[in-house]
């Protein structure tokens, strides 16, 4: 097959050729980045939190009126004692937040008290000696809190505790040489806090963190949050007794004191429900991106089919002459396939440049990761195959035009 005659024919159809090439280029650029975003979102959905999700549930407990911090603290300890005595419950703890809650309490972390720029930041969880066991996280170095280290803390009386437990990701960030245990840092203050324990993994409260290491930068303070508005009770049920524990826990709290508000619908949530709600936007984004990719590919394929069918109708006489001069049906079929391959080839080259440029722009604007070139290469293959598949039916119809019929058409 001679390429020169095909290029000469395309020069007579510049507008259609350029439009199809641009359509292929834009489709490639958008689809590659969309698929990369889908992959990131889907991977984000399955990020482990580091806790015993199968047996953990959370109670959103609100206090009516405006009770004092001392009254809140006493009631919280009474509530926890009641929860821990339930037959289906293994552990219970109160905290200001929990993984996948969204938002939460974050602290800027520095290595010296006069440091202007932060070293990093981390989600802060409050907990007593039961926090690690309640969430089912693994202590890999150091020790747990002692009872005498756990103190009440209210919105009016805040301060950095002298000791803290951190995740391995945060410990490695602060002390890359692995010597974090027993070392100090500063969390939004001038009082140093000493790392007494390191847990393997505990995900941050927010769900929009993309960097894998940053995702697990969290710390635990030995504090009970005496907030007069409310608290979260995190409860770990015994294996296979989650439903019973969720039902019994709510009853036990109301039996302890009815002066509280627990939403009938969303007040008690299993961690499976929490995960599903936390990643609703990611799931929706992945589905939307998938639909966009499918629509773009269908439109591009339809454009190729339409343009090739139009060109076949215009070239019936030329096709007939070629057939009369000895061209086989396979020659005609290969002609249109080669023609489409040249157009698609130009489109994917331009599209590859646009795809990389679009990714760089999103990296700068949206702090996204760099897209691996494998996505671009895969997109090129898909668009070239799509072009060949779309052109096949019109090209096959062209190859079936008889020499006599074609030469009689004007």
KEKE-3310 file (N, C-alpha, C; in steps of 0.2 Angstrom, whole numbers, plus 5000, padded with zeros to 4 digits):
npx = (5004:5004:5009:5009:4999:4988:4990:4990:4976:4970:4974:4965:4954:4955:4948:4939:4949:4957:4948:4944:4956:4959:4949:4952:4964:4960:4951:4960:4968:4959:4953:4964:4968:4957:4955:4966:4963:4951:4957:4965:4954:4947:4957:4959:4947:4948:4958:4967:4962:4968:4962:4951:4939:4928:4922:4920:4911:4903:4896:4887:4886:4877:4876:4862:4858:4870:4881:4893:4911:4916:4905:4902:4914:4913:4901:4904:4914:4906:4897:4906:4910:4898:4896:4907:4904:4895:4888:4891:4902:4919:4929:4928:4929:4931:4932:4938:4937:4938:4945:4941:4931:4930:4936:4940:4953:4967:4985:4999:5015:5031:5049:5056:5053:5053:5052:5047:5041:5031:5035:5027:5010:4997:4983:4974:4970:4960:4962:4961:4968:4962:4961:4970:4967:4953:4951:4959:4971:4989:5002:5019:5030:5038:5027:5010:4998:4999:4987:4988:4992:4982:4971:4958:4952:4946:4937:4940:4951:4965:4980:4997:5000:5012:5016:5015:5007:5012:5009:5018:5021:5021:5031:5042:5042:5046:5058:5068:5078:5074:5074:5064:5057:5055:5060:5057:5044:5035:5019:5010:5014:5024:5028:5036:5033:5034:5038:5031:5026:5023:5012:5007:4999:4987:4974:4971:4958:4952:4947:4952:4965:4979:4993:5001:5009:5007:4994:4993:4998:4996:4992:4990:4983:4984:4970:4954:4940:4932:4920:4906:4896:4896:4902:4911:4908:4918:4917:4921:4915:4913:4919:4908:4897:4892:4880:4872:4879:4878:4865:4863:4872:4866:4855:4860:4867:4856:4850:4859:4859:4846:4847:4853:4857:4855:4855:4842:4843:4857:4865:4871:4883:4890:4906:4907:4897:4901:4913:4907:4899:4909:4917:4908:4909:4920:4917:4906:4913:4922:4912:4906:4917:4920:4908:4910:4922:4917:4907:4914:4923:4913:4908:4919:4921:4909:4911:4922:4916:4905:4912:4921:4911:4905:4916:4917:4905:4908:4918:4915:4916:4930:4934:4928:4935:4948:4945:4942:4954:4961:4962:4959:4946:4951:4962:4955:4949:4961:4966:4957:4958:4972:4972:4964:4972:4983:4977:4973:4985:4992:4983:4984:4997:4997:4988:4994:5004:4995:4989:4999:5002:4990:4989:5001:4996:4985:4992:4999:4988:4978:4985:4988:4995:5009:5005:5008:5017:5012:4998:4996:5002:4993:4981:4984:4985:4972:4964:4969:4965:4952:4949:4952:4943:4931:4932:4931:4918:4912:4923:4923:4910:4914:4923:4915:4909:4904:4914:4908:4896:4901:4909:4899:4893:4891)
npy = (4994:5011:5025:5038:5041:5041:5051:5062:5061:5064:5078:5084:5083:5092:5098:5089:5079:5086:5089:5076:5071:5080:5078:5065:5067:5076:5067:5057:5064:5068:5055:5048:5055:5055:5041:5039:5047:5039:5027:5031:5036:5024:5016:5023:5021:5009:5010:5005:5008:5004:5000:4989:4986:4978:4975:4987:5001:5017:5030:5044:5055:5068:5082:5089:5107:5116:5109:5109:5107:5098:5091:5084:5077:5068:5061:5055:5046:5038:5033:5026:5016:5009:5005:4996:4985:4978:4963:4960:4968:4972:4983:5000:5018:5036:5049:5064:5062:5051:5039:5043:5051:5064:5080:5085:5086:5094:5096:5108:5103:5105:5105:5112:5125:5138:5137:5143:5138:5124:5107:5096:5091:5083:5072:5073:5062:5059:5049:5036:5024:5013:5016:5011:4997:4997:5002:4992:4994:4991:4991:4994:4998:5004:5010:5009:5022:5026:5025:5036:5046:5050:5063:5075:5087:5102:5113:5126:5124:5120:5112:5106:5089:5080:5068:5057:5046:5040:5037:5026:5031:5045:5046:5042:5052:5063:5058:5052:5043:5033:5034:5038:5035:5040:5053:5071:5083:5097:5103:5114:5124:5129:5119:5104:5088:5071:5056:5041:5029:5019:5016:5005:5008:5021:5029:5046:5058:5065:5062:5066:5065:5063:5058:5044:5042:5053:5051:5043:5050:5053:5056:5052:5058:5058:5061:5065:5072:5085:5091:5102:5101:5088:5071:5058:5041:5027:5010:4993:4978:4961:4948:4944:4949:4962:4968:4965:4972:4986:4988:4986:4995:5008:5007:5005:5017:5027:5021:5024:5038:5049:5061:5066:5066:5056:5053:5045:5039:5042:5041:5030:5021:5008:5004:5000:5007:5020:5020:5019:5030:5040:5039:5042:5053:5050:5038:5042:5051:5043:5035:5045:5049:5038:5036:5048:5045:5034:5040:5049:5040:5033:5044:5048:5036:5036:5047:5044:5034:5040:5050:5042:5035:5045:5049:5037:5037:5048:5044:5033:5032:5033:5022:5012:5013:5009:4996:4991:4992:4981:4981:4972:4967:4967:4976:4988:4988:4988:5001:5011:5008:5010:5024:5029:5025:5033:5046:5044:5041:5054:5061:5054:5057:5071:5070:5063:5073:5083:5076:5074:5087:5091:5084:5089:5102:5099:5094:5105:5113:5106:5098:5085:5068:5063:5057:5041:5036:5025:5025:5034:5027:5016:5022:5027:5015:5010:5020:5019:5006:5008:5017:5009:4999:5006:5011:5000:4994:5004:5004:4990:4990:4999:4991:4981:4987:4985:4985:4989:4995:5006:5013:5018:5027:5045)
npz = (5000:4995:5003:4999:4989:4998:5007:4998:4995:5007:5008:5001:5009:5020:5031:5037:5040:5049:5059:5064:5069:5079:5087:5091:5098:5109:5115:5119:5128:5138:5142:5146:5158:5165:5167:5175:5187:5190:5194:5205:5214:5216:5222:5233:5239:5245:5255:5269:5286:5297:5309:5318:5308:5306:5318:5324:5330:5330:5341:5341:5352:5360:5371:5379:5383:5392:5399:5413:5411:5421:5424:5412:5411:5421:5418:5406:5410:5417:5407:5399:5408:5409:5396:5394:5402:5395:5388:5374:5371:5369:5371:5375:5371:5373:5361:5352:5339:5324:5313:5295:5298:5293:5292:5308:5321:5318:5320:5318:5316:5323:5325:5334:5346:5341:5328:5312:5299:5297:5301:5297:5298:5308:5311:5326:5339:5353:5368:5381:5391:5385:5371:5361:5361:5359:5346:5339:5334:5331:5342:5339:5345:5360:5373:5380:5386:5403:5417:5425:5417:5409:5406:5409:5397:5391:5380:5384:5391:5386:5380:5376:5379:5389:5385:5371:5358:5342:5325:5314:5302:5304:5314:5306:5297:5306:5312:5302:5303:5310:5324:5333:5345:5361:5358:5356:5350:5344:5346:5340:5350:5364:5372:5374:5368:5372:5363:5367:5362:5347:5334:5322:5311:5308:5301:5295:5300:5290:5273:5261:5257:5248:5247:5251:5263:5270:5273:5284:5295:5311:5328:5345:5359:5377:5383:5389:5381:5386:5380:5381:5371:5365:5362:5354:5356:5354:5350:5352:5347:5352:5342:5329:5336:5333:5329:5340:5350:5345:5347:5361:5366:5364:5372:5384:5387:5387:5398:5408:5408:5403:5398:5385:5368:5354:5338:5330:5317:5312:5323:5328:5321:5311:5307:5293:5288:5290:5282:5269:5268:5269:5258:5248:5239:5232:5226:5218:5209:5202:5195:5188:5180:5173:5165:5157:5150:5143:5135:5128:5120:5113:5105:5098:5091:5083:5076:5068:5060:5054:5046:5038:5031:5024:5016:5008:5001:4993:4985:4977:4963:4961:4968:4960:4948:4953:4956:4944:4938:4943:4957:4972:4984:4996:4995:4994:5006:5015:5011:5016:5030:5032:5029:5040:5050:5049:5051:5064:5070:5069:5077:5090:5093:5095:5105:5116:5120:5124:5135:5144:5147:5152:5164:5171:5173:5182:5192:5197:5200:5207:5216:5212:5209:5199:5183:5177:5163:5157:5156:5146:5135:5135:5132:5119:5112:5114:5107:5094:5091:5092:5082:5071:5072:5071:5058:5051:5046:5037:5028:5024:5017:5006:5000:4994:4984:4967:4952:4940:4944:4951:4942:4934:4941:4945)
capx = (5000:5007:5006:5009:4992:4983:4991:4987:4969:4969:4975:4958:4949:4958:4944:4937:4955:4959:4943:4944:4963:4958:4944:4955:4968:4956:4948:4965:4970:4954:4952:4970:4968:4951:4956:4971:4959:4947:4961:4966:4948:4946:4962:4957:4941:4951:4964:4965:4962:4973:4958:4947:4933:4923:4919:4920:4905:4904:4890:4888:4882:4876:4873:4858:4859:4877:4884:4900:4916:4917:4899:4903:4919:4910:4896:4908:4917:4901:4895:4911:4910:4892:4898:4912:4901:4890:4891:4894:4907:4926:4932:4925:4933:4928:4937:4936:4937:4940:4946:4936:4925:4930:4938:4944:4958:4974:4990:5005:5021:5038:5054:5059:5048:5053:5052:5041:5038:5029:5038:5022:5004:4994:4977:4975:4965:4961:4960:4963:4972:4958:4961:4973:4963:4946:4952:4962:4978:4995:5008:5025:5036:5036:5021:5003:4997:4997:4981:4989:4994:4976:4968:4952:4953:4940:4939:4943:4958:4969:4987:5000:5002:5019:5018:5011:5009:5011:5009:5025:5022:5023:5038:5047:5043:5049:5064:5069:5083:5071:5075:5058:5054:5059:5062:5052:5043:5031:5012:5007:5015:5031:5029:5038:5029:5038:5035:5032:5024:5022:5008:5009:4995:4980:4972:4969:4951:4950:4947:4954:4972:4981:4999:5000:5013:5003:4987:4993:5001:4991:4995:4985:4985:4981:4966:4947:4938:4926:4916:4899:4892:4895:4908:4910:4910:4920:4915:4923:4911:4916:4918:4901:4891:4892:4873:4870:4883:4876:4858:4864:4875:4862:4850:4864:4868:4850:4848:4864:4856:4842:4849:4857:4854:4858:4851:4839:4845:4864:4868:4875:4885:4895:4912:4906:4893:4906:4917:4903:4898:4915:4919:4903:4911:4925:4913:4903:4918:4924:4907:4905:4923:4919:4903:4913:4926:4913:4903:4919:4925:4908:4907:4924:4920:4904:4914:4926:4911:4902:4917:4923:4905:4904:4921:4916:4900:4911:4924:4913:4919:4937:4934:4926:4941:4953:4943:4942:4961:4963:4962:4955:4942:4956:4966:4951:4948:4967:4967:4954:4961:4978:4970:4962:4978:4987:4974:4973:4992:4993:4979:4987:5004:4995:4984:4999:5007:4990:4988:5004:5001:4984:4991:5005:4992:4981:4997:5000:4982:4975:4990:4987:5001:5010:5002:5012:5016:5008:4991:4996:5003:4987:4976:4986:4983:4964:4962:4971:4961:4945:4949:4952:4936:4926:4932:4930:4912:4912:4928:4920:4905:4917:4926:4910:4906:4907:4917:4903:4891:4905:4911:4893:4890:4894)
capy = (5000:5017:5030:5045:5043:5042:5058:5066:5061:5068:5085:5086:5083:5094:5100:5083:5076:5089:5088:5069:5071:5084:5074:5059:5070:5078:5061:5054:5068:5067:5049:5046:5058:5052:5034:5040:5049:5034:5022:5034:5036:5017:5014:5027:5018:5003:5011:5002:5013:5002:4998:4983:4989:4973:4975:4994:5006:5024:5033:5051:5057:5075:5084:5095:5112:5118:5106:5110:5102:5093:5086:5080:5072:5062:5057:5051:5040:5033:5030:5021:5010:5005:5002:4991:4980:4975:4956:4960:4974:4971:4989:5007:5024:5042:5053:5069:5061:5044:5039:5043:5055:5070:5086:5083:5091:5094:5101:5109:5100:5108:5101:5117:5130:5144:5136:5146:5134:5117:5101:5092:5091:5076:5072:5072:5058:5059:5043:5034:5018:5008:5018:5006:4991:4998:5002:4987:4996:4988:4995:4991:5001:5008:5007:5012:5026:5024:5029:5043:5051:5052:5069:5079:5093:5105:5119:5132:5123:5116:5112:5100:5084:5079:5062:5056:5040:5042:5032:5025:5036:5052:5045:5042:5059:5067:5056:5047:5037:5027:5035:5043:5033:5044:5059:5076:5088:5102:5103:5121:5126:5129:5114:5098:5082:5065:5050:5035:5023:5020:5011:5003:5012:5024:5034:5052:5058:5067:5057:5069:5065:5058:5055:5038:5043:5059:5048:5040:5054:5054:5055:5051:5062:5055:5066:5065:5078:5086:5096:5102:5100:5081:5067:5051:5034:5022:5004:4987:4973:4955:4945:4941:4952:4969:4970:4965:4977:4992:4989:4986:5001:5014:5006:5006:5025:5030:5019:5028:5045:5050:5068:5065:5066:5051:5053:5038:5037:5042:5042:5024:5019:5003:5007:4999:5013:5026:5020:5020:5038:5044:5039:5043:5058:5047:5033:5046:5054:5037:5033:5050:5049:5032:5038:5053:5041:5029:5044:5052:5035:5032:5050:5048:5031:5038:5052:5041:5030:5045:5053:5037:5033:5051:5048:5031:5039:5053:5041:5027:5032:5031:5015:5007:5013:5005:4989:4989:4991:4975:4981:4967:4970:4967:4982:4994:4988:4991:5008:5015:5006:5014:5031:5030:5024:5039:5051:5042:5042:5061:5063:5051:5060:5077:5069:5062:5079:5086:5072:5075:5094:5092:5081:5093:5107:5097:5093:5111:5117:5102:5094:5078:5064:5063:5051:5036:5036:5019:5027:5037:5022:5012:5026:5027:5008:5010:5025:5016:5001:5011:5019:5003:4996:5011:5012:4993:4993:5008:5001:4984:4992:5001:4985:4977:4991:4982:4990:4992:5000:5012:5017:5021:5033:5051)
capz = (5000:4994:5008:4996:4987:5003:5009:4993:4995:5013:5007:4998:5014:5026:5037:5040:5043:5055:5065:5067:5072:5085:5092:5094:5102:5115:5118:5122:5134:5143:5144:5150:5164:5169:5170:5181:5192:5193:5198:5211:5218:5217:5226:5239:5243:5249:5259:5276:5291:5303:5314:5317:5305:5306:5324:5328:5328:5333:5344:5341:5358:5361:5377:5379:5387:5392:5406:5414:5409:5426:5424:5406:5412:5426:5414:5401:5413:5419:5401:5397:5412:5407:5389:5394:5405:5391:5386:5367:5370:5372:5373:5373:5373:5370:5358:5349:5332:5322:5305:5290:5300:5289:5296:5314:5324:5315:5323:5315:5320:5322:5329:5339:5348:5337:5320:5308:5295:5300:5298:5295:5302:5309:5315:5333:5342:5361:5371:5387:5391:5381:5364:5356:5361:5356:5338:5337:5331:5333:5345:5337:5348:5366:5377:5380:5391:5410:5419:5428:5411:5405:5410:5406:5393:5389:5375:5388:5395:5381:5381:5374:5384:5389:5381:5365:5354:5335:5320:5311:5296:5307:5317:5301:5295:5310:5313:5296:5304:5314:5331:5335:5351:5366:5356:5357:5345:5347:5342:5340:5356:5366:5377:5370:5369:5370:5359:5371:5358:5340:5332:5315:5306:5310:5296:5297:5300:5283:5268:5254:5257:5242:5248:5255:5269:5273:5275:5290:5300:5316:5334:5350:5366:5383:5385:5388:5378:5390:5376:5383:5365:5364:5361:5351:5359:5349:5354:5349:5349:5352:5335:5327:5340:5331:5329:5347:5354:5343:5350:5368:5368:5364:5378:5390:5388:5390:5405:5412:5409:5397:5396:5380:5361:5350:5332:5329:5311:5311:5329:5329:5314:5310:5303:5286:5286:5290:5276:5263:5268:5269:5251:5243:5233:5227:5222:5213:5205:5198:5191:5183:5175:5169:5160:5153:5146:5138:5130:5123:5116:5108:5101:5093:5086:5079:5071:5063:5056:5050:5041:5033:5027:5019:5011:5004:4996:4988:4981:4974:4956:4961:4970:4955:4944:4955:4956:4936:4936:4946:4965:4976:4989:5002:4994:4996:5014:5018:5009:5021:5036:5032:5029:5046:5055:5048:5054:5071:5072:5071:5083:5096:5095:5098:5111:5121:5122:5128:5141:5149:5149:5157:5170:5174:5175:5187:5198:5200:5202:5212:5220:5210:5208:5192:5179:5174:5155:5155:5155:5139:5130:5135:5129:5112:5109:5114:5102:5088:5090:5091:5075:5066:5073:5068:5050:5047:5043:5031:5023:5021:5012:5000:4996:4991:4978:4961:4947:4935:4948:4953:4936:4931:4946:4944)
cpx = (5004:5004:5005:5002:4987:4984:4989:4979:4967:4969:4969:4953:4952:4954:4942:4943:4957:4954:4943:4951:4962:4954:4947:4960:4965:4953:4954:4967:4965:4953:4958:4970:4962:4952:4961:4967:4954:4951:4963:4960:4947:4951:4961:4951:4943:4956:4962:4966:4967:4969:4954:4940:4927:4919:4918:4914:4906:4897:4892:4883:4883:4873:4868:4860:4867:4880:4891:4905:4917:4911:4900:4908:4916:4905:4899:4911:4912:4898:4900:4911:4904:4893:4902:4910:4896:4893:4894:4899:4913:4929:4927:4929:4929:4934:4934:4935:4938:4941:4940:4930:4925:4932:4942:4949:4964:4979:4996:5010:5027:5043:5057:5053:5047:5053:5046:5037:5037:5033:5033:5016:5001:4988:4978:4969:4966:4959:4963:4967:4969:4958:4963:4969:4956:4947:4955:4968:4984:5000:5014:5031:5034:5030:5015:5003:4996:4991:4982:4991:4988:4973:4963:4955:4947:4942:4941:4949:4962:4977:4990:5002:5009:5021:5013:5012:5007:5011:5017:5026:5024:5030:5043:5048:5047:5057:5066:5074:5080:5072:5070:5057:5059:5061:5056:5050:5038:5025:5009:5008:5022:5033:5031:5034:5034:5035:5036:5030:5023:5018:5009:5005:4988:4979:4970:4961:4948:4951:4950:4961:4975:4988:4998:5003:5009:4997:4987:4997:4996:4995:4989:4988:4981:4976:4958:4944:4931:4922:4909:4894:4891:4902:4906:4913:4912:4920:4918:4919:4915:4914:4911:4895:4890:4885:4870:4873:4880:4869:4859:4867:4871:4857:4854:4865:4862:4848:4853:4861:4853:4844:4854:4854:4858:4853:4848:4842:4853:4868:4873:4876:4890:4900:4911:4902:4897:4910:4913:4901:4904:4918:4914:4905:4916:4922:4910:4907:4920:4919:4906:4911:4922:4914:4906:4917:4922:4910:4908:4922:4919:4907:4913:4924:4915:4906:4918:4921:4908:4906:4919:4917:4904:4909:4920:4911:4903:4916:4921:4916:4926:4938:4933:4932:4946:4951:4943:4949:4964:4964:4957:4951:4946:4960:4962:4950:4955:4968:4963:4956:4968:4977:4968:4968:4982:4984:4974:4980:4994:4989:4982:4993:5002:4992:4989:5002:5001:4989:4993:5004:4995:4986:4996:5001:4988:4986:4998:4994:4979:4979:4989:4994:5002:5008:5007:5011:5013:5001:4991:4997:4997:4982:4978:4984:4975:4962:4963:4967:4954:4944:4949:4945:4931:4926:4931:4924:4911:4917:4926:4915:4909:4920:4921:4907:4909:4910:4912:4898:4895:4907:4905:4890:4894:4893)
cpy = (5006:5022:5037:5046:5044:5049:5063:5067:5065:5075:5088:5086:5086:5095:5094:5079:5079:5088:5081:5068:5074:5081:5068:5062:5072:5072:5057:5057:5067:5060:5046:5048:5056:5045:5034:5042:5043:5029:5025:5034:5029:5014:5017:5024:5012:5004:5009:5008:5011:4999:4991:4985:4984:4973:4982:4998:5012:5027:5040:5054:5065:5077:5090:5101:5114:5116:5108:5105:5096:5088:5082:5075:5066:5058:5053:5045:5035:5029:5024:5015:5006:5001:4996:4985:4976:4968:4956:4965:4971:4977:4995:5012:5030:5046:5059:5068:5053:5044:5039:5048:5061:5076:5083:5088:5089:5098:5101:5106:5103:5104:5106:5122:5136:5143:5139:5142:5127:5112:5097:5094:5084:5077:5070:5068:5059:5052:5041:5028:5012:5010:5013:5000:4991:4998:4996:4988:4992:4992:4991:4993:5005:5005:5011:5017:5023:5028:5035:5048:5054:5058:5072:5085:5095:5111:5125:5131:5118:5117:5105:5095:5082:5072:5060:5049:5042:5036:5031:5030:5043:5051:5045:5048:5064:5065:5050:5041:5032:5028:5039:5041:5037:5051:5064:5079:5092:5103:5109:5124:5126:5124:5107:5092:5076:5059:5044:5029:5025:5014:5010:5007:5014:5029:5040:5052:5061:5062:5060:5069:5060:5055:5050:5039:5048:5056:5045:5043:5056:5053:5055:5054:5058:5059:5063:5072:5080:5092:5096:5101:5092:5077:5061:5046:5029:5015:4998:4982:4966:4952:4942:4944:4959:4971:4971:4971:4984:4993:4990:4993:5007:5013:5008:5014:5028:5027:5022:5035:5047:5057:5068:5065:5061:5051:5046:5035:5036:5042:5036:5021:5014:5006:5005:5005:5019:5026:5021:5027:5042:5044:5039:5047:5054:5042:5037:5049:5049:5035:5038:5050:5043:5033:5043:5049:5037:5034:5047:5046:5033:5038:5050:5042:5033:5043:5049:5037:5035:5048:5048:5035:5039:5050:5043:5033:5044:5049:5034:5027:5030:5024:5010:5007:5009:4997:4987:4988:4985:4976:4976:4971:4971:4974:4988:4994:4991:4998:5012:5014:5010:5021:5033:5030:5030:5045:5050:5043:5049:5063:5060:5055:5067:5076:5067:5068:5083:5082:5073:5082:5095:5089:5086:5099:5105:5096:5100:5114:5113:5097:5086:5075:5065:5056:5047:5036:5030:5020:5030:5032:5017:5016:5026:5020:5008:5014:5022:5010:5003:5013:5014:5000:5000:5011:5005:4992:4997:5006:4995:4985:4995:4996:4981:4981:4987:4987:4993:4997:5007:5016:5021:5027:5039:5055)
cpz = (5000:4999:5004:4993:4992:5006:5004:4993:5001:5012:5004:5003:5020:5032:5040:5044:5049:5061:5068:5071:5079:5090:5095:5099:5109:5119:5122:5128:5139:5146:5148:5157:5168:5171:5176:5187:5195:5197:5204:5216:5220:5223:5233:5243:5247:5254:5266:5281:5297:5309:5313:5314:5306:5312:5328:5325:5332:5335:5344:5347:5359:5367:5376:5384:5387:5399:5407:5412:5414:5426:5418:5407:5416:5422:5409:5404:5415:5413:5399:5401:5410:5400:5390:5398:5401:5388:5379:5366:5373:5375:5371:5375:5370:5367:5354:5341:5331:5315:5301:5292:5296:5294:5302:5316:5321:5319:5318:5319:5318:5327:5334:5340:5344:5330:5317:5304:5298:5297:5294:5299:5303:5312:5322:5336:5350:5363:5377:5386:5386:5373:5360:5355:5358:5349:5335:5333:5335:5336:5343:5341:5354:5370:5376:5385:5398:5412:5422:5423:5408:5410:5406:5402:5390:5383:5378:5391:5390:5382:5378:5379:5384:5386:5376:5362:5347:5331:5317:5305:5299:5311:5312:5297:5299:5311:5308:5298:5309:5322:5335:5343:5357:5364:5357:5350:5348:5342:5344:5347:5358:5371:5373:5372:5367:5368:5364:5368:5351:5338:5324:5310:5309:5305:5299:5297:5293:5278:5261:5254:5252:5244:5253:5262:5273:5276:5282:5295:5305:5323:5339:5357:5371:5386:5384:5386:5381:5386:5379:5377:5364:5363:5357:5355:5354:5353:5349:5351:5349:5345:5334:5331:5339:5332:5336:5351:5352:5347:5357:5370:5369:5370:5384:5392:5390:5397:5410:5413:5402:5395:5391:5373:5357:5344:5331:5322:5310:5317:5331:5323:5315:5306:5295:5284:5285:5284:5270:5263:5266:5262:5246:5237:5229:5223:5216:5207:5200:5193:5186:5178:5171:5163:5155:5148:5141:5133:5125:5118:5110:5103:5096:5088:5081:5074:5066:5058:5051:5044:5036:5028:5022:5014:5006:4999:4991:4983:4978:4967:4956:4963:4964:4950:4946:4955:4948:4934:4939:4954:4968:4981:4995:5001:4996:5003:5017:5017:5015:5028:5037:5033:5036:5051:5054:5052:5062:5074:5074:5077:5090:5098:5098:5105:5117:5124:5127:5135:5146:5151:5154:5164:5174:5177:5181:5193:5201:5203:5208:5216:5218:5209:5200:5188:5176:5166:5153:5153:5148:5134:5130:5131:5121:5109:5109:5108:5095:5086:5089:5084:5070:5066:5070:5061:5047:5043:5037:5025:5020:5016:5006:4996:4992:4985:4971:4956:4942:4938:4949:4947:4933:4935:4945:4950)
residu = (UNK:UNK:UNK:UNK:UNK:UNK:UNK:UNK:UNK:UNK:UNK:UNK:UNK:UNK:UNK:UNK:UNK:UNK:UNK:UNK:UNK:UNK:UNK:UNK:UNK:UNK:UNK:UNK:UNK:UNK:UNK:UNK:UNK:UNK:UNK:UNK:UNK:UNK:UNK:UNK:UNK:UNK:UNK:UNK:UNK:UNK:UNK:UNK:UNK:UNK:UNK:UNK:UNK:UNK:UNK:UNK:UNK:UNK:UNK:UNK:UNK:UNK:UNK:UNK:UNK:UNK:UNK:UNK:UNK:UNK:UNK:UNK:UNK:UNK:UNK:UNK:UNK:UNK:UNK:UNK:UNK:UNK:UNK:UNK:UNK:UNK:UNK:UNK:UNK:UNK:UNK:UNK:UNK:UNK:UNK:UNK:UNK:UNK:UNK:UNK:UNK:UNK:UNK:UNK:UNK:UNK:UNK:UNK:UNK:UNK:UNK:UNK:UNK:UNK:UNK:UNK:UNK:UNK:UNK:UNK:UNK:UNK:UNK:UNK:UNK:UNK:UNK:UNK:UNK:UNK:UNK:UNK:UNK:UNK:UNK:UNK:UNK:UNK:UNK:UNK:UNK:UNK:UNK:UNK:UNK:UNK:UNK:UNK:UNK:UNK:UNK:UNK:UNK:UNK:UNK:UNK:UNK:UNK:UNK:UNK:UNK:UNK:UNK:UNK:UNK:UNK:UNK:UNK:UNK:UNK:UNK:UNK:UNK:UNK:UNK:UNK:UNK:UNK:UNK:UNK:UNK:UNK:UNK:UNK:UNK:UNK:UNK:UNK:UNK:UNK:UNK:UNK:UNK:UNK:UNK:UNK:UNK:UNK:UNK:UNK:UNK:UNK:UNK:UNK:UNK:UNK:UNK:UNK:UNK:UNK:UNK:UNK:UNK:UNK:UNK:UNK:UNK:UNK:UNK:UNK:UNK:UNK:UNK:UNK:UNK:UNK:UNK:UNK:UNK:UNK:UNK:UNK:UNK:UNK:UNK:UNK:UNK:UNK:UNK:UNK:UNK:UNK:UNK:UNK:UNK:UNK:UNK:UNK:UNK:UNK:UNK:UNK:UNK:UNK:UNK:UNK:UNK:UNK:UNK:UNK:UNK:UNK:UNK:UNK:UNK:UNK:UNK:UNK:UNK:UNK:UNK:UNK:UNK:UNK:UNK:UNK:UNK:UNK:UNK:UNK:UNK:UNK:UNK:UNK:UNK:UNK:UNK:UNK:UNK:UNK:UNK:UNK:UNK:UNK:UNK:UNK:UNK:UNK:UNK:UNK:UNK:UNK:UNK:UNK:UNK:UNK:UNK:UNK:UNK:UNK:UNK:UNK:UNK:UNK:UNK:UNK:UNK:UNK:UNK:UNK:UNK:UNK:UNK:UNK:UNK:UNK:UNK:UNK:UNK:UNK:UNK:UNK:UNK:UNK:UNK:UNK:UNK:UNK:UNK:UNK:UNK:UNK:UNK:UNK:UNK:UNK:UNK:UNK:UNK:UNK:UNK:UNK:UNK:UNK:UNK:UNK:UNK:UNK:UNK:UNK:UNK:UNK:UNK:UNK:UNK:UNK:UNK:UNK:UNK:UNK:UNK:UNK:UNK:UNK:UNK:UNK:UNK:UNK:UNK:UNK:UNK:UNK:UNK:UNK:UNK:UNK:UNK:UNK:UNK:UNK:UNK:UNK:UNK:UNK:UNK:UNK:UNK:UNK:UNK:UNK:UNK:UNK:UNK:UNK:UNK:UNK:UNK:UNK:UNK:UNK)
# end
